[in-house]
C-alpha cells in the first residue's frame, strides 16, 4: 500500500506533495494494475496540480484544502482555456473526470466532486469576447507598473510590459531570451517569440515575428534591468518556473486586481485590440468597431496577422481576444 501516514494527515496520508499523493492514491485504487488508466488519470491530475500552483490557482499543496469552490474555480479556468482556443472541450471534460476520480481515491469518498463535467463546462461557454479587455488604458497600466515596482515586484511589472507591448503569454514573458530579443529588435526591427511557447510551435518551422516599435524596445530595456544577475530571462539561475509563479507572481495578483486588471491574459487581449486598430484603422469589435461590415477582407487580414502574432495560427481564436465579426 502507498499510504504513508494517517488517513487524516497531509494529503489524506499520501505524502507531502499534492502531485505525488494523487498518483499514489490512484495506484492504490487500481491495486497496482491498469497501468494505462492510472497514467492517464495521473497526467490529467498533474495538469490540475500545475493550475493549483499557477498564478490562476489557489496555491494549494494539500488535498485537504480542496473543496467544491476550488473545483468550480478550475472549471472557470478550463472554460477560459477553451475560449482562447488553447484546449478542446473533450480534453477539459477528461481533466475534470480525472480530478473527480483522483480526489475520490485520496479522500476515500465522493463528497468533493463535479457532478457532471460535460454539463458544467457547457454552461456559459463562449468563444467570442463580449467584454472589453482590461489594460487598454495606458495610464492605468503605467500606474499599475509604478505600484508593482514600489512593492518590489519589478519582475511582475516586466511580465505585464511584455504582454502589453508584444502579446506574449505569461510563460513566454517569463522565459523570453531577453538578450536575443534585444539584438533582434535593434538589428531587424522585430522580435521572434520562441521561448516558452505552446508545444510544437517553436523553432524555425514556426516563426512568430512581432514588430519592435519604440514601445517594445523601451519595454525590453526595462525588462532586462529587472532580470536577475546572470540570467537571460526573468528567472534567477537557481529558481524554477513553478517556484517563481508561487512565490513571486501569485503574491502580486491582489495588486493587479486592485488596479482593475483581472489577470495577465487581459493585457494580451489589450495588445490584440490595439493591433487590430493599427492594422485596420478601426476599433476592435469588442470596443464598438464595425470594420467587418465595411471591409471584410481587411478584417480577415487583420485577424490572420494577429493570430500569427499571438502564436495561435487559428484565425477563429482571435474572436476570444477582440470580439466577433460585427
N, C-alpha and C positions, 0 to 999 in steps of 0.2 A: 504494500500500500504506500501511496505517495504522501499521505497525510503526515506532516512533520511536527505538528503541535496540537494543542487542544482545539476542538472544533469552534470554540468561541474566541480563539486568538486571531491575530492579524491574518487577513485574507482567509478567514474561517479555518485556520490551521494549516494552510498550504504554503507558508513561507512569507518572506518579507516583500517580494516583488510581485506586483499585480500580473505582469506578463508571464512569469514562471508559474504562478499559482493557477492561472487558467488552464495552462497546458497539463499540469499535474492532475487537476481535478477531472479533466476530460479523459486522461489515461485511466484514472480510477473508474470513471463512469463506464468506460468500454472495456474494463478488465484487461487492459494491456493488448487488446486486439483492435480490429477495424482501423488499421493504421492510416489509410487514406482519409477516412472520415474524421479521425482525430486531427490530422494535419490540416484539413480544410477548415474545420471549426477553429483550430488554433490560429491559423493565419488570419482569419477574419477577426478573432479576438484581439490579435496584435494590432490590427487597424483601429479597433476601439481603444486600446490602451494608448496608442500614439495620439489619438484625439484627446484622451484624458490629460495627457501631458502637454498638449499643444496650447497655443495662445487662445484657442477657441474653447478648450476644455476646462474642467474644474480643478485639475491638478491633483487628482486622487492617485494614491498608490496602494489603497486598501479597499478590497471589495466590500467591506462592511459599510463604507461610506456611500456606496452606490444605491440610490433609491429610484423610484419611478420618475421623479423630476429629472434626474441625471439622464435617464434613457430618453425622455422627451426632448431634452436639450440635444442629445445625439441625433435624434430624428430630425430636428431642425437643421443641424449641421449637414446631415446627409441630403436633405431636401435642397439645401443651398448648393451642394456639390452637383446634384442633378441639374439644377437650374443653370449652373455655369457650364455644363457640358463636360465636367470632369469625371462623372460617374453615371453609369446607366442604372435605371431603376431596379433591374433584376439583381445587380451586384449589391445595391443598397439593401434590398429585401433579404438577400442571403446574409449580409453582415448582421442585420438585426436578428435574424433567426439564430445565428451562431452565438450572438451575445446572450440571447434568451437561454440557449442550451448550456452555455458555459456558466452563466450565473446560477442556473439551477444545479449544476454539478458542484459548484463552490458552496452554495448555501445549503443544499440538501432539501430545498423546497422550491416552489414556483411563485413565491409571494411578490417578487420584483421582476416584472417582465413586461414586454409589449405584447398585448393580446393578439393583435393581427398586424404583422409588419406591412403587408401589402396594403391594407386599408389605411393604416396610419400614415404611410408615406404618400398615399394617393390624395390625402386631404390637402387642400390649398396648394396643390402642385402647379407651378407656372414656370415657363421658360422665357417669359418676356418681362423685363423690368418695367414696373409701373411707378416706381418711386425714384425721384432724382437722387443720385448718389451723394453722400456726404463728401466733403473735401474739395468741392468745386470752387469754393470761395478761397482765393489765395491768401486773403488777410486772416481768415480763420485758421488755415493751415500754418501760416507763419507764426501766429500766436501760440498754437499748439507746440510747434517746434521750439519756441523760446522757453515755454514751460518745461518741456521734456529736458532740455539742456540744463535748466536751473535745477531740476531734480536729479541731475547726474545720469540721465537716460540718453546720453548722446547717441548711442548705437541704435536705439529705438527711433530716435529722430532721423537717423540716417536711413533706416528702412523706409520710413514714410516719404523722405525726399526721393528715394529711388523709385518707389512705387508710383508717386505722383508725377514724376518727370519722365519716366520710361515705361510705366505699365508693368513693372516686374511683380511677380508673386512674392509672398513673404519669404519662402525658401530661396528663391532666386536672388532676392536682395541680400539675404544673409550670406550666401555662398558665392556671390559675384566676385570674380577675379578683378579686383579694383585696378591694379597696375595695367593689366591688359586693356581694360575698358578705357582707361585714361589715354593709353597710347593710340587706340583706335579712334577715339574722339578727336585727338589732335591731328592724326595722320589722315583719316578718312572722312571726318565729319559725321560719323555714325558709329554705333557700337553694336556688337553681335552678342546677344544674350544667350549664353550656353550653359552656365553653371547652375546646378540645382533645378534644371528644367524637368518637365514630365518625362517619364521613361520612353526612350526611343526617339526623342525629339531633339537631341543634342548632336553636335558634331557637324562635319562638312555637309552631310546629307540633309541637314535641317537648319540652314542658316536663319537667323532671326535678327535682322538688322533694324535698328531704330535710329532715327535721325538724332544727332547730338548737337542740338542748338545751344545757345549760351546758358539757358537754364539747366540743361543736362550737364554741361561742362562744370558749371558752378556747383551743382549737386555732387558730382563725382569728386571735386576738390574737397568739399566739406566732409563727405563720407570717408575719404582716405584719411582725413585727420581724426575721425572717430575710430578708425580701425586700430586694434591693439598693436603694440610694437612687435615687429617681426612677423606679422600676419599679412596675407594678401587679400583677406576678406574681413568680415565683421566678427569672426570667431577668434578668440585668443588661441594660441598654439596648443595649449593643454585643455581646451574647452570643447566639449561635444555639442553638436547641434541641439540635442534634447535638453542638455543642461542649460544652454543659453535660452531656449524657449521658456523653460520652467523658472529659472532664476532671474532672468532679465526682461524678457518680453511680457510674460504674464503679469508681473507686478505693475507694468505700465498701462495696462488696459483701463484701469479706472480713470487715469488721466485722459486717455483718448475719449472715453465716454463723457467725461465732464466737459469736454470741449467739442461735443457734438459729432464725434466720429465713432460710428458703430463698430468698425473693425478695419483691419488693414486692406481688406478687399475693396472697401468703399473707395479708397484713393486710386486703386487700379481702375475702377469703373469711372471715376472722375477723369482720369487720363484718357480713357476711351471716348468719353463725351467731348473732351477738348479736341482730340484728334479728329473726330467726326466734323466738328465745326471748322477746323483748319482745312480739312480736305474738301468740304462741300460748300463752305460759306454759309451754312445753315445750322441752327441749333440742333442738338441731338433730339430725336423724337421724345425722349423722356423729359426733355426740357421745353417741349412745346413746338419743336421744329417739324416741318412737313416737306422736307426735301423729296421724299419718295413720290409725293403727288405731282411735283413739278418736274423732276428729272430722275426717273427710275434707274437709269444707267449710272448716273453719278452716285446715287445712294448705294447701288450694288458695288461699285468700285471702292467706295469708302469702306464699306463693311468688309470687303475682301482684304484690303490693306490693314485694317485694324485687327482682323482675325490673325493675320500673319504676325503682326507686332505683339499681340498678346500670347502667341505661342499655341493657338488652338488649331489653326488651319481648317476650321469648320465655320463657314460664314453664318450658319444658323445660330451659333452660340453667341454671336455679337449682340443679339437682342437682349440677352441677360445683362448686358452692360449699358447699352444706350437706348433700349426700348425697341418696340416693334416698328414695322413699316406702316406709317400713317400718313 
